[in-house]
């Protein structure tokens, strides 16, 4: 977001934008799932991120309003809001702990 606000261009902006677009939206959604295996969590996060970014791009194309900078700022705000909501919900509940040392587990 700060790269857009300060109008930074070049390789740094491209790399940060790609990393954000390929991970952050999916992490915001998968954060609400039960604890998953890391491989499944990464796969879901990247897949959902690609889907969300593609849907956002297609909506801009269909509506004939190609405005990528405000769209990415809006996406960043939505992702940030979801992650803040997730953190606030998780801070009120005790995290699940599953291990083989606990009684009752095989």
C-alpha positions, 0 to 999 in steps of 0.5 A, spaced: 500 500 500 505 504 501 508 503 495 502 506 491 501 512 496 508 514 495 508 512 487 514 508 487 515 504 481 520 499 478 522 492 480 521 493 488 513 495 487 512 489 482 515 484 486 511 486 492 505 487 488 506 480 486 507 477 493 501 480 495 496 478 490 499 471 490 498 470 498 495 475 502 487 474 499 488 467 500 491 467 507 485 472 509 480 467 507 484 460 509 485 464 516 478 462 518 479 455 516 481 450 522 488 448 523 490 445 516 497 442 514 502 447 512 502 444 505 494 444 504 494 451 507 499 454 502 496 451 496 489 453 498 492 460 500 495 461 493 489 458 489 484 462 493 489 468 492 489 467 484 482 466 484 480 472 487 485 477 483 482 474 477 475 475 479 477 482 481 481 483 474 475 480 470 470 485 474 474 491 472 474 488 464 467 487 464 465 494 467 470 497 462 473 501 468 481 498 468 483 502 475 488 497 478 491 502 483 485 503 487 483 496 486 489 493 489 488 499 495 481 496 496 483 489 496 489 491 501 484 494 505 479 488 505 484 483 506 487 487 512 480 488 515 479 480 514 486 479 518 484 484 523 478 481 524 481 474 525 486 476 530 481 479 534 476 473 534 482 468 535 485 473 541 478 471 545 478 464 544 484 459 546 487 456 540 486 448 539 492 444 541 492 437 538 498 432 540 499 425 541 501 426 548 494 428 550 490 423 553 484 420 549 488 420 542 491 414 539 
